[in-house]
Each structure stands twice: as structure tokens, then as C-alpha cells.
């Protein structure tokens, strides 16, 4: 599978949010974005602006590069439920 930037951002936002024990609502509040917008980013349905990428990175406490990191092709059973695959929706 080819990983688009949109899919990488989606999966990495989910993983980072879960690692920080944040809800979508809390991440939205921290980043100044709407909760439904964060949800649509996590579903890879949004073409996210650079400004909003910056907001998410700051809210998650990571460099922007972390949101574009390559993701594994399969779900790792040892990940404790962390999402490591692309969402199943079309970009």
C-alpha cells in the first residue's frame, strides 16, 4: 500500500493522541480546532493546512516531522491496541 501524507498524518495523530491519553475533544481544545475537524483528520478525510499541522504538533508536543513519520503496514498485536494501519476510508 502507498502511504499518502494524509494517511500518515491521520494514523500518527491517532497514535500520538492515544499515547498522551487525550480525547479528540481535548486535542481539539489544545490545538484550537473543532472536535469534528480533528475526527475528520484522523479519518484521513481532510487535506490539512500547514497552519493546522503546526497547531496539532504543538498540542501533541512533537515536531511536525512526527506527524509525517512512516507507519507500519500491519497492526502490531503487541501495540496494546494502538492503531498502526491506515484508516479504511478513501482520501
N, C-alpha and C positions, 0 to 999 in steps of 0.2 A: 504494500500500500504506500502511495506517495503521501507524505505528511505536508499539508499546506500550513502556512503560518497561522491561519485562522484556527486550525485544529490543534496545533501546538499550543497556542495561547489558551484555548479552551481547556485542554487537559491540564496544562501547568497551573492555571488559575484554580481549577478544582483541587488539584493535589496540594498546592500551597495553602489554599484556604482551609482544607481539612487538616493539614499539618499544624496549623495555628488555631485549630478548634473554633473557626469562625463560621457563622451562618452567612448565607448570601446577604441577608439584611444588614448584618454587622459590617461585612466587607463593603457593601454599598454605602453605608453611613461613613465609614472611614475614608472612602475614596471620593465621596461627594457625587456618587452616581445613584441612579434609581435601582431598586432591587430587581425589577423585571429586566432591566438592561443588563445587569450582572448575570442573571439567569440566561439571557439570550447569548451572551458572550460564552458562557460555559457550554451552551449547546451548539457552539460554532455557527450561529445564525447571524452574527454581526461582523461587519467589517469595521473593526475598532480603530479609532483615530489614534495618532501618536500621543496626543494630549491625554486621552483616557488610558492608554497603555502606561504612561508615566504615573497617572493617579493610582492605578492598580498596583504598580510596582512599589510605590511609596507606601501604600496602605498595607501591603504584604511584607514590607521590609526587605525587599530584594532589588537587585539591579534589573533593569529592563531585559537584559540578556536572559535572565532566568525564565522569563515568560515565553521565550522562543526556543528553549532547550529541546533537543531531540527527545522524543518519548519512545519507550519500548513498544514493540509491535504486539505483545501479548500481555494479558493480565497476569501478574505475578501473584500466585496464591500466598506467598509469604508477605505480601504488602499490607496485610491486615485490612483489606477492603479498599485500599487506595486505588483510584482509577489510573490505569496506565495505558489505556487504549483511547483512540479517538471516539467521540460521540458518534452514534449511528445515523445522525441526520446529515443531510446534504448541505454543503456550504452555500 
